[in-house]
Amino acid sequence: MKFKKASLIPSLALAVALGSCTRHAGEPVSRRVLYNNETAVDTEGYVFLKTAHEKAVYETELAKHVQSTQAPATAKALASQLIATYEKMIPELESLAEANFVVLPDPGMPGFSVPHHVGTDSVANFNGDAYMEYVRHEQGAVLEQFKRASRNTSKELRAYAAERLPEVKALYTQAGGQEDHGAHH
């Protein structure tokens, strides 16, 4: 009798362990994805999707704010280019993320607020030069993310990043940024 009871515990544990990782009827994905936040991309791909989406959403909102201010013409032109580029990228990034089991938009993503160095939420207190510098800095970070993603192990991310890289480079150049072609990592 002792042997029956002793063998029942490990067999029950084995059944639970094996049953917890499989896909059951009615579930769209396996339980590893549902409960362990497992994705279909590596860490670099995950960071790319999260960062690129977050920056695209934020920069679009900020550019819309710039359009409503008395900003210089150069700042407004840059803002309209940002809106045109990122508004079409946002649903593409969300679609890529969904296919790779990455949750977008991130539930913890902060709401929009105007950066303090660009100006207040007031339309009259807008600093066009600070906005141009801010965009140059942020577009440099986005450009680096797209360059990394263009060398990613995921074919989908590589193709998407390579396709959108010229647009991101154009935004960076329009903001006054210059690529350092001689730098090697």
Summary of the structure (lengths in Angstrom):
residues: 185
radius of gyration: 23.0
end to end distance: 66.6
largest distance: 86.8
contacts: 499
relative contact order: 0.13
helix: 64%
strand: 1%
